[in-house]
Amino acid sequence: MSIGDLRDLYQEVILDHGRHPRNLRRIDDANRRARGNNPLCGDRITVYLKVGADGVVEDAAFEGRGCAISTASASMMTEVIRGKTRDEVDALFAAFHKMCTRDEAPGADPALADDMERLQVLAGVRGYPMRVKCATLAWHAMEAAMAGEPEVTTES
């Protein structure tokens, strides 16, 4: 597969998640929630989490409006964090953020390699600094929700 073919495939995955987001809903019995705001482009996302007593993410969803990258990232995030412990979620966040902001490989925990491979489609945003905030908004909101913080902005 050529680089152009791979780029086209990645764009298709992003567009699919952007047009048909997974877990675009409110979790009525969520015990963690945080709003994310990107004032530069107007993206707004609320992340809902249901975290069990054992610290495992039992359910993850989001609501809001955003560009295709922001929506696709939120959609993919809700899929990969479900069933993960707090430590695994933190490791995914760190590896994803590194993937979006640096040229070097993220070096994620080998146990999370499959999840990072799925998220690789969003790595291209690192070439567009304004889009990094779009791709990471839901992740920052998820981290805020896990920490019990009600709101986060890309300006902080």
Secondary structure, 3 states (H helix, E strand, C coil): CCHHHHHHHHHHHHHHHHHCCCCECCCCCCCEEEEEEECCCCEEEEEEEEECCCCCEEEEEEEEECCHHHHHHHHHHHHHHCCCCHHHHHHHHHHHHHHHHCCCCCCCCHHHHHHHHHHHHHHHHHHCHHHHHHHHHHHHHHHHHHHCCCEEECCC
